[in-house]
């Protein structure tokens, strides 16, 4: 299907999102409204754009701003790839395990209603793994945890994915390697922790409402809740890239949407019970309902860093391990390299093979000449590097918005560039 199929489902002539808000407005979380609004305006020049002009034939290109929202498939896809690439270079170059920790399906609605429990859910999952290694090996591992709230059918299914170092740092900076996680033993501990988390944070009245669910979750899972930690094979860098992309993946990839007919949506999913790929067709209202529940609350971090990967300790830990390596002559961690984020241009070239800054007409390069942005709800010229650039931007603003043009004070820099 076309790349913007999700935007079409939400905002086409059927106005499904507007109808959904009108019907369920009081139940929709404020941050969901905010993120969907950002997604709606992503790539729309009415929200701002940059002006690029070919230095050869003077062809004009208008590049609209992107929303960089957490719900936007276009923005999040590129950000996921870039985060995964940087992760490969930033962590210790040792084997890692992909640890998955889930809960009983009867408890999922409890976390859906009490979303404030999700932070504790992540912290407790990490604490179990971290404390095991600290007691067993007297060392602190590095853990990157990602919260997924979705299952394959976009149902609410909160579970934790963790990238765990198969080794840890001792107090003297020594790096100790190991390759065993007793995930069967940890299952029972994990079950106890989740049930205690719920009981501890719910009021007495709320606990009465979920007591039957808690009891059933305990009796139905004699071996504890599911914990899985398969051994990773192959190159360490490949491991990190794969697990990193998996941890940050969206609730549904656009490639999984098979059909949209204006009223229903059909999508593919893998049935975990038999491992087969199947399809499901649901109404657009149900599709939207399933999808937006996975938008996190504002400022909630779905990826967190612990142990030697915690932001507070990471730099110090790398220095200590590096110093120990020089003495022990055991090279666990590669020399730190400064890895910068790829630019918009570099990501486009990597993805499409074509340079967006090269003019298709003459082969010359596009030059940045200025930009327009929203101010008090109106498009204004933010930067214009010449008088001609300003005139072109003003004309573009009239074309896309039809509003009176104003010039933001202090932004013109006529002397810096020749006329566009």
Helices and strands as residue ranges (DSSP letters): H 5-11, H 16-24, G 25-27, H 30-41, G 45-47, E 48-54, E 60-64, H 73-90, E 96-101, G 105-107, H 108-113, H 117-136, E 142-150, E 156-165, E 167-169, E 175-177, H 183-201, H 204-220, E 227-230, H 236-247, G 254-256, E 257-260, E 264-270, E 277-283, H 284-292, E 303-307, H 314-328, H 344-352, E 366-375, E 378-384, H 387-400, G 414-416
